[in-house]
Amino acid sequence: MKILTANQTRQADQDCANIGLPADKLMENAGAAVAEEVRKILGAVSEKAILVLIGPGNNGGDGLVTARHLQDWGAEVTLFLFSERPPDDPNLKLARERSINCIDATKEAALDKLAELLPSTSAVIDAMFGIGRIRPFHGDLKKTLDVINQAKRPGLRIIAVDLPSGLNADTGAVDPSCLYADNTITLAFPKIGLFKSPGVERTGRITVADIGIPAYLAEQATDELITADWVRSVLPRRPLNANKGTFGRVIVVAGSNNYIGAAYLACSSAMRVGTGLVTLATATRIQSILAAKLTEATYLPLPESHPGIISPGAAKLIHQNLNGYNALLLGCGLGQSQPVIKFIEDLLLRVRAVPSPLILDADALNILARVPNWWQRLTGDAILTPHPGEMARLAGVTVDEVQSDRIGITKGLARKMNKTIVLKGACTVVATPDGRTGISPVANPGLASAGTGDVLSGIIAGLVAQGLSFFDAAAAGVFLHGEAGEIVRSRLGDTGMIASDLLPVLPLVIKQLKEE
């Protein structure tokens, strides 16, 4: 599903008018779709008090249609009108015919009435400004939003239509009074600002409502939302007459004295997404420690420079054993000692035939970042999976610069290095050298813990080994990882989630995708 800018969204609306889909029809579709999503979010709407914030433009019109449907389903709806609607507004007329309660926000007692309503209100629907409002909030508007933010409680859901009012659809910048939505129901196509900081903190759970705009009108956009339907379409097939060779072989070069668990997590996640065979190539001392815990893997013990530290001479052994493997994952928990630095350089930069398909993570990235123009020596595509700190080192910028333009920096570096890049974090970004970009809707603080990145790199390597393209493996891997995190969060909360919690959930995520 394509992700659009504000101008691309406006162009799609205009194109709809040109093919016989007028604005009033789209508004009717939008309001009906939003009302249906609200019903799903609340479980039922009958006799529930719902407050709808109505702005002056099309977003307000969508809200009026939504209010009408909710009222028809038995909800007790109140409209909070921030400005006068056109006198001939048919949707406002239909609302008044239903005797829906209306509060004029410009009247003196409006805020008092709002304060009286909020304690018994089940949901506030923000249908004020959509993609159109970028000016700072002030006056009664600011006061109203501040009152709602202060009244937020567990039983009150805030639901934004298209995007929370005050959130810039392109940049993700927010007005200080922008509501913290529990849910954002974005219309037709997601907007790019929903996935940028600081806006991502205000959106809550994002769903996309189909309002009848044909998908082909957004064909030129290069940014895509990674969705369950898309992942389902690219998941590897599992024929009944398969053997372990059918599902690929991964060799994982990982682990050191201080980071033994990284090797375990990367190998386990590759197995949990269906890889036929996983081999761990690690220092001899680490192999003996993991053998009892990682029983399904095979092993390639590597020579050591010190106990638990891979020797540079291991590079030759890796090359000698690559035949028959479909993916090489390199970097998880290797450390950055001098022997490991030389090992990485010998393995990747001092040979004619570079191992491929190649997935680089963690210490492999940190070591390569010190080598000027290393990507020119590592010809061909590879998947890089940096977190923001590693990305900053690769790009030669600060972490703050990375986080302020995650999508732009990832796309630019993928093009410059001719590599597929996965920038981890809230709303993980996947970018290819040709400009194709996938964005995850998941922002889960529970995943901000040691080892979850090793799990992700193992997932991606496993999918590459099973025959997926680099983009498909990276984007599908990000989705499976994110969904596993969401399931664990629903069970345990987002405090205390650890990386190994994700491992047994990964097959369940795949099972659910196939069954839906």
C-alpha positions as CSV (number, residue, x, y, z in Angstrom):
1,M,0.0,0.0,0.0
2,K,1.5,3.3,-1.1
3,I,2.2,6.1,1.4
4,L,1.5,9.6,0.1
5,T,2.5,13.2,0.8
6,A,-0.1,15.9,1.2
7,N,0.3,17.0,-2.4
8,Q,0.1,13.5,-3.7
9,T,-3.1,13.0,-1.7
10,R,-4.6,16.2,-3.1
11,Q,-3.7,15.1,-6.6
12,A,-5.4,11.7,-6.1
13,D,-8.5,13.5,-4.9
14,Q,-8.4,15.6,-8.1
15,D,-7.9,12.6,-10.3
16,C,-10.9,11.0,-8.7
17,A,-13.0,14.0,-9.7
18,N,-11.7,13.6,-13.3
19,I,-12.8,9.9,-13.4
20,G,-16.3,10.5,-12.0
21,L,-15.7,10.2,-8.3
22,P,-16.8,13.6,-6.9
23,A,-15.7,14.9,-3.5
24,D,-19.2,14.4,-1.9
25,K,-19.1,10.7,-2.8
26,L,-15.6,10.3,-1.3
27,M,-16.8,12.2,1.8
28,E,-19.8,9.8,2.2
29,N,-17.5,6.8,1.8
30,A,-15.0,8.2,4.2
31,G,-17.5,8.9,7.0
32,A,-19.1,5.5,6.6
33,A,-15.7,3.8,6.7
34,V,-14.6,5.8,9.8
35,A,-17.8,5.0,11.6
36,E,-17.3,1.3,10.9
37,E,-13.8,1.4,12.3
38,V,-15.0,3.3,15.4
39,R,-17.5,0.6,16.0
40,K,-14.7,-2.0,15.8
41,I,-12.4,0.0,18.1
42,L,-15.2,0.5,20.8
43,G,-16.7,-3.0,20.4
44,A,-20.2,-1.5,20.2
45,V,-21.5,2.1,20.1
46,S,-25.1,1.8,21.3
47,E,-25.7,4.2,24.1
48,K,-22.1,5.2,24.3
49,A,-21.3,9.0,24.5
50,I,-19.2,10.1,21.5
51,L,-17.8,13.6,21.0
52,V,-16.9,14.6,17.4
53,L,-14.7,17.6,16.9
54,I,-15.8,19.2,13.6
55,G,-13.5,21.6,11.6
56,P,-14.4,23.8,8.7
57,G,-13.2,21.8,5.7
58,N,-13.5,18.3,4.2
59,N,-12.1,16.6,7.3
60,G,-15.0,18.2,9.2
61,G,-17.4,16.9,6.6
62,D,-16.0,13.4,7.0
63,G,-16.7,13.8,10.7
64,L,-20.3,14.9,10.1
65,V,-21.0,11.8,8.1
66,T,-19.3,9.6,10.7
67,A,-21.5,11.2,13.4
68,R,-24.7,10.6,11.5
69,H,-23.9,6.8,11.1
70,L,-22.9,6.5,14.8
71,Q,-26.1,8.2,15.9
72,D,-28.1,5.9,13.6
73,W,-26.5,2.9,15.4
74,G,-27.6,4.2,18.8
75,A,-24.6,6.2,20.0
76,E,-25.2,9.5,21.9
77,V,-23.3,11.8,19.7
78,T,-22.3,15.4,20.4
79,L,-20.8,17.7,17.7
80,F,-18.3,20.3,18.8
81,L,-18.2,22.8,15.9
82,F,-15.0,24.9,15.7
83,S,-16.3,27.2,13.0
84,E,-19.4,27.8,10.9
85,R,-20.1,25.3,8.2
86,P,-21.5,26.5,4.9
87,P,-25.2,27.3,5.3
88,D,-26.1,24.7,2.6
89,D,-23.9,21.9,4.1
90,P,-26.0,18.8,3.5
91,N,-24.2,16.7,6.1
92,L,-24.8,19.3,8.8
93,K,-28.4,19.4,7.8
94,L,-28.7,15.6,8.1
95,A,-27.1,15.8,11.5
96,R,-29.6,18.4,12.7
97,E,-32.5,16.4,11.3
98,R,-31.4,13.6,13.7
99,S,-31.4,16.1,16.6
100,I,-27.7,15.5,17.2
101,N,-26.5,17.7,20.0
102,C,-24.3,20.6,18.7
103,I,-22.0,22.8,20.7
104,D,-20.6,26.0,19.1
105,A,-17.0,26.2,20.2
106,T,-16.9,30.0,19.8
107,K,-19.6,30.5,22.5
108,E,-18.5,31.6,25.9
109,A,-19.8,28.5,27.8
110,A,-18.5,26.0,25.2
111,L,-15.4,24.9,27.3
112,D,-17.5,24.5,30.4
113,K,-19.9,22.2,28.5
114,L,-17.0,20.3,27.1
115,A,-15.5,19.8,30.6
116,E,-18.9,18.4,31.8
117,L,-19.2,16.0,28.8
118,L,-15.7,14.4,28.9
119,P,-16.0,12.4,32.2
120,S,-18.8,10.3,30.7
121,T,-17.5,10.3,27.1
122,S,-16.3,7.0,25.6
123,A,-14.6,8.4,22.5
124,V,-13.5,11.8,21.1
125,I,-13.2,11.8,17.3
126,D,-10.9,14.4,15.9
127,A,-12.2,15.5,12.5
128,M,-11.0,19.0,12.4
129,F,-8.2,19.7,9.9
130,G,-6.7,16.6,8.4
131,I,-3.9,17.4,5.9
132,G,-4.8,21.0,5.6
133,R,-3.8,22.7,8.8
134,I,-0.2,23.6,9.4
135,R,-0.6,27.0,11.3
136,P,0.0,27.0,15.1
137,F,-3.1,26.5,17.2
138,H,-4.2,29.4,19.4
139,G,-7.2,30.8,21.2
140,D,-10.3,28.7,21.8
141,L,-9.0,25.9,19.6
142,K,-5.8,25.5,21.6
143,K,-7.8,25.7,24.9
144,T,-10.2,23.0,23.7
145,L,-7.4,20.6,22.7
146,D,-5.6,21.2,26.0
147,V,-8.7,20.4,27.9
148,I,-9.1,17.1,26.1
149,N,-5.5,16.2,26.5
150,Q,-5.7,16.8,30.2
151,A,-8.9,14.8,30.5
152,K,-7.3,11.7,28.9
153,R,-8.0,8.6,30.9
154,P,-8.0,4.8,30.2
155,G,-11.7,4.7,29.4
156,L,-11.6,7.6,26.9
157,R,-10.4,6.8,23.4
158,I,-9.2,9.5,21.2
159,I,-9.6,8.6,17.5
160,A,-8.2,10.8,14.7
161,V,-9.7,11.0,11.2
162,D,-7.0,10.9,8.6
163,L,-4.3,12.2,11.0
164,P,-4.4,14.0,14.3
165,S,-5.1,17.7,13.8
166,G,-1.9,19.7,14.2
167,L,0.3,16.9,12.8
168,N,2.0,17.9,9.6
169,A,1.2,15.3,6.9
170,D,4.6,15.6,5.3
171,T,7.1,16.3,8.1
172,G,5.6,14.7,11.2
173,A,6.0,18.0,13.1
174,V,3.3,18.6,15.6
175,D,1.6,21.5,17.3
176,P,2.1,21.3,21.1
177,S,-1.7,21.0,21.5
178,C,-2.0,18.1,19.0
179,L,-4.0,15.3,20.6
180,Y,-2.4,12.0,21.6
181,A,-4.6,9.7,19.6
182,D,-5.2,6.1,20.6
183,N,-6.2,5.3,17.0
184,T,-5.7,7.1,13.7
185,I,-8.0,6.1,10.8
186,T,-6.2,7.4,7.8
187,L,-8.2,7.7,4.6
188,A,-7.5,5.9,1.3
189,F,-3.7,6.0,1.7
190,P,-1.4,6.6,4.8
191,K,0.4,9.9,5.0
192,I,4.1,10.0,5.3
193,G,4.1,12.3,8.3
194,L,2.4,9.6,10.4
195,F,5.6,7.6,10.4
196,K,8.0,10.5,11.3
197,S,9.1,11.8,14.6
198,P,7.6,13.4,16.7
199,G,4.3,12.7,14.9
200,V,4.6,9.0,15.4
201,E,4.1,9.5,19.1
202,R,0.6,11.1,18.6
203,T,-0.9,8.6,16.1
204,G,-1.6,5.5,18.2
205,R,-2.6,2.4,16.2
206,I,-3.0,3.3,12.5
207,T,-5.6,1.7,10.3
208,V,-6.3,2.6,6.6
209,A,-9.9,3.0,5.6
210,D,-10.8,2.3,2.0
211,I,-12.9,5.1,0.6
212,G,-13.1,4.1,-3.0
213,I,-10.0,5.8,-4.5
214,P,-8.4,3.4,-7.0
215,A,-5.0,2.2,-6.1
216,Y,-3.5,3.0,-9.5
217,L,-3.9,6.7,-8.8
218,A,-0.9,6.3,-6.4
219,E,1.3,4.2,-8.6
220,Q,4.0,6.8,-8.9
221,A,4.7,6.9,-5.2
222,T,7.8,5.0,-4.1
223,D,7.0,4.7,-0.3
224,E,5.0,1.7,0.8
225,L,3.3,0.7,4.0
226,I,4.3,-2.9,5.0
227,T,0.9,-4.6,5.4
228,A,-0.3,-8.1,6.4
229,D,-1.8,-8.6,2.9
230,W,1.5,-7.8,1.2
231,V,3.5,-10.0,3.5
232,R,1.1,-12.9,3.1
233,S,1.6,-12.7,-0.7
234,V,5.4,-13.0,-0.5
235,L,5.8,-15.6,2.3
236,P,7.7,-18.7,1.2
237,R,5.5,-21.6,0.1
238,R,5.8,-24.9,2.0
239,P,5.3,-27.8,-0.4
240,L,4.3,-31.2,1.2
241,N,7.1,-33.0,-0.4
242,A,9.8,-30.7,1.0
243,N,13.0,-31.5,2.7
244,K,15.3,-29.3,4.7
245,G,17.1,-28.3,1.6
246,T,13.9,-26.9,0.1
247,F,13.8,-24.2,2.8
248,G,17.3,-22.9,2.4
249,R,20.5,-22.9,4.4
250,V,21.9,-20.0,6.5
251,I,25.3,-19.6,7.9
252,V,25.5,-17.2,10.8
253,V,28.9,-15.8,11.8
254,A,28.3,-14.4,15.3
255,G,29.1,-14.3,19.0
256,S,32.1,-13.6,21.2
257,N,32.9,-13.8,24.9
258,N,30.8,-10.8,25.9
259,Y,27.9,-11.4,23.4
260,I,27.1,-15.1,23.5
261,G,23.4,-14.6,23.4
262,A,23.5,-12.7,20.1
263,A,24.5,-15.8,18.3
264,Y,21.7,-17.8,19.9
265,L,19.0,-15.2,19.1
266,A,20.1,-14.8,15.5
267,C,20.2,-18.5,14.8
268,S,17.0,-19.3,16.6
269,S,15.0,-16.6,14.8
270,A,16.2,-17.9,11.4
271,M,15.0,-21.3,12.3
272,R,11.7,-20.0,13.7
273,V,10.7,-18.5,10.3
274,G,11.1,-21.8,8.6
275,T,14.8,-22.0,7.4
276,G,15.7,-25.6,6.6
277,L,19.2,-25.6,8.1
278,V,21.1,-23.0,10.2
279,T,24.9,-23.3,10.9
280,L,26.5,-21.2,13.5
281,A,30.1,-20.3,12.7
282,T,31.7,-19.0,15.9
283,A,34.7,-19.2,18.1
284,T,35.4,-22.7,19.5
285,R,34.9,-21.7,23.1
286,I,31.4,-20.1,22.2
287,Q,30.4,-23.2,20.3
288,S,31.0,-25.4,23.3
289,I,28.9,-23.1,25.5
290,L,25.9,-22.9,23.1
291,A,25.8,-26.6,22.0
292,A,23.5,-27.6,24.8
293,K,21.1,-24.6,24.3
294,L,21.1,-24.3,20.5
295,T,20.5,-28.0,19.7
296,E,18.9,-27.7,16.3
297,A,21.8,-25.8,14.7
298,T,24.9,-27.3,13.1
299,Y,28.3,-25.8,13.9
300,L,31.4,-24.5,12.2
301,P,33.9,-24.0,15.1
302,L,36.3,-21.2,14.1
303,P,39.9,-20.6,15.3
304,E,40.4,-18.1,18.1
305,S,42.9,-15.3,18.6
306,H,41.9,-15.3,22.3
307,P,39.4,-17.4,24.1
308,G,36.0,-16.6,22.6
309,I,37.4,-14.1,20.0
310,I,37.5,-15.1,16.3
311,S,40.9,-15.2,14.7
312,P,41.5,-13.4,11.4
313,G,42.4,-16.8,9.9
314,A,38.8,-17.8,10.2
315,A,38.0,-15.8,7.1
316,K,39.6,-18.4,4.9
317,L,37.7,-21.2,6.6
318,I,34.4,-19.3,6.1
319,H,35.1,-19.0,2.4
320,Q,35.9,-22.7,2.1
321,N,32.6,-23.7,3.7
322,L,30.2,-21.3,2.0
323,N,29.2,-23.7,-0.8
324,G,25.6,-24.9,-0.5
325,Y,24.5,-22.0,1.8
326,N,21.8,-19.6,0.5
327,A,22.6,-16.7,2.9
328,L,25.4,-15.4,5.2
329,L,24.5,-13.4,8.3
330,L,27.6,-11.6,9.7
331,G,28.1,-9.4,12.7
332,C,25.8,-10.2,15.6
333,G,27.8,-10.0,18.8
334,L,31.3,-10.4,17.2
335,G,32.8,-7.5,19.1
336,Q,35.2,-5.0,17.7
337,S,38.6,-6.2,18.9
338,Q,41.6,-5.9,16.5
339,P,41.4,-9.6,15.5
340,V,37.7,-9.3,14.6
341,I,38.4,-6.1,12.6
342,K,41.0,-7.9,10.5
343,F,38.7,-10.9,10.2
344,I,35.8,-8.7,8.8
345,E,38.2,-6.9,6.4
346,D,39.7,-10.2,5.2
347,L,36.3,-11.8,4.7
348,L,34.7,-9.0,2.8
349,L,37.2,-6.5,1.5
350,R,40.3,-8.4,0.4
351,V,38.7,-11.0,-1.8
352,R,37.4,-11.0,-5.4
353,A,34.4,-13.1,-4.7
354,V,32.3,-11.5,-2.0
355,P,30.0,-13.8,-0.1
356,S,26.4,-13.4,-1.3
357,P,23.5,-13.2,-0.4
358,L,24.9,-11.2,2.5
359,I,23.2,-9.7,5.6
360,L,25.4,-7.4,7.7
361,D,24.5,-6.4,11.3
362,A,25.9,-4.9,14.5
363,D,29.7,-5.2,14.8
364,A,30.2,-5.9,11.1
365,L,28.6,-2.5,10.3
366,N,30.5,-0.7,13.0
367,I,33.8,-2.1,11.7
368,L,33.0,-1.3,8.1
369,A,32.0,2.3,9.0
370,R,35.6,3.0,9.9
371,V,36.8,2.0,6.3
372,P,36.5,4.9,3.8
373,N,34.3,4.1,0.9
374,W,34.1,0.4,2.0
375,W,30.9,-0.1,0.0
376,Q,32.8,0.5,-3.3
377,R,35.0,-2.5,-2.4
378,L,32.0,-4.6,-1.4
379,T,30.4,-4.8,-4.8
380,G,26.8,-6.0,-5.3
381,D,23.8,-5.7,-3.1
382,A,23.7,-6.6,0.6
383,I,21.2,-6.0,3.4
384,L,22.4,-3.7,6.2
385,T,20.4,-3.7,9.4
386,P,21.6,-0.7,11.5
387,H,20.0,0.8,14.6
388,P,20.1,4.6,14.7
389,G,23.6,4.7,16.3
390,E,25.1,2.4,13.7
391,M,23.3,4.3,11.0
392,A,24.8,7.6,12.2
393,R,28.3,6.0,11.9
394,L,27.6,4.6,8.5
395,A,26.2,7.9,7.2
396,G,28.7,10.2,9.0
397,V,26.0,12.2,10.8
398,T,24.7,12.4,14.3
399,V,22.0,10.2,15.8
400,D,19.7,13.3,16.1
401,E,20.1,13.9,12.4
402,V,19.2,10.3,11.6
403,Q,16.2,10.4,13.8
404,S,15.0,13.7,12.4
405,D,14.9,12.4,8.9
406,R,14.9,8.6,9.1
407,I,13.2,8.0,5.8
408,G,15.3,10.5,3.8
409,I,18.6,9.5,5.2
410,T,17.9,5.8,4.7
411,K,16.8,6.3,1.1
412,G,19.9,8.5,0.4
413,L,22.4,6.0,1.9
414,A,20.8,3.0,0.2
415,R,21.2,4.8,-3.2
416,K,24.8,6.0,-2.4
417,M,26.0,2.6,-1.2
418,N,24.0,0.5,-3.6
419,K,22.8,-1.6,-0.7
420,T,19.4,-2.5,0.9
421,I,19.2,-0.8,4.3
422,V,16.9,-1.5,7.2
423,L,16.9,1.3,9.7
424,K,15.6,-0.2,12.9
425,G,13.5,1.7,15.5
426,A,9.9,3.0,15.7
427,C,8.4,2.7,12.2
428,T,11.4,0.8,10.8
429,V,12.4,1.9,7.3
430,V,13.5,-0.5,4.5
431,A,15.1,1.2,1.4
432,T,16.6,-0.2,-1.8
433,P,19.2,1.3,-4.1
434,D,16.5,2.0,-6.7
435,G,14.4,4.1,-4.3
436,R,11.7,1.6,-3.3
437,T,10.9,2.1,0.4
438,G,8.9,0.1,2.9
439,I,7.8,1.5,6.2
440,S,6.5,-0.4,9.2
441,P,3.6,1.0,11.2
442,V,4.9,-0.5,14.4
443,A,6.3,1.6,17.2
444,N,6.7,-0.6,20.3
445,P,8.9,0.5,23.2
446,G,9.0,-3.2,24.3
447,L,11.3,-3.9,21.3
448,A,13.9,-1.4,22.6
449,S,15.9,-4.0,24.5
450,A,19.1,-5.9,23.9
451,G,19.0,-8.7,21.4
452,T,15.8,-7.8,19.5
453,G,18.0,-6.6,16.6
454,D,19.7,-10.0,16.5
455,V,16.3,-11.6,16.2
456,L,15.4,-9.3,13.3
457,S,18.6,-10.0,11.4
458,G,18.1,-13.7,11.8
459,I,14.6,-13.5,10.5
460,I,15.7,-11.6,7.4
461,A,18.5,-14.0,6.7
462,G,16.1,-16.9,7.0
463,L,13.7,-15.4,4.5
464,V,16.6,-14.6,2.1
465,A,17.7,-18.2,2.3
466,Q,14.2,-19.4,1.4
467,G,14.3,-17.4,-1.9
468,L,12.8,-14.0,-1.2
469,S,14.4,-11.0,-2.8
470,F,16.3,-8.6,-0.6
471,F,13.5,-6.1,-0.4
472,D,10.8,-8.7,0.2
473,A,12.9,-10.5,2.9
474,A,13.8,-7.3,4.7
475,A,10.3,-5.8,4.6
476,A,8.5,-9.1,5.5
477,G,11.1,-9.7,8.2
478,V,10.4,-6.3,9.7
479,F,6.7,-7.1,9.7
480,L,7.0,-10.5,11.3
481,H,9.3,-9.1,14.0
482,G,7.0,-6.2,14.7
483,E,3.9,-8.4,14.9
484,A,5.6,-10.8,17.2
485,G,6.4,-7.8,19.4
486,E,2.8,-6.6,19.4
487,I,1.6,-10.1,20.4
488,V,4.1,-10.2,23.3
489,R,3.2,-6.7,24.3
490,S,-0.5,-7.7,24.4
491,R,0.3,-10.5,26.8
492,L,3.1,-9.0,29.0
493,G,3.0,-5.3,28.4
494,D,5.9,-3.3,27.0
495,T,8.0,-3.3,30.2
496,G,10.2,-6.3,30.7
497,M,9.8,-7.8,27.2
498,I,13.0,-9.5,26.2
499,A,14.3,-10.7,22.9
500,S,13.8,-14.4,23.5
501,D,10.1,-13.8,24.1
502,L,9.7,-13.2,20.4
503,L,11.1,-16.5,19.3
504,P,8.2,-18.9,20.0
505,V,5.7,-16.2,18.7
506,L,7.2,-16.0,15.2
507,P,5.7,-19.2,13.9
508,L,2.3,-18.1,15.4
509,V,2.5,-14.8,13.4
510,I,3.1,-16.8,10.2
511,K,0.3,-19.2,11.0
512,Q,-2.1,-16.4,11.6
513,L,-1.1,-14.7,8.3
514,K,-1.7,-17.9,6.3
515,E,-5.1,-18.5,8.0
516,E,-6.5,-15.0,7.5
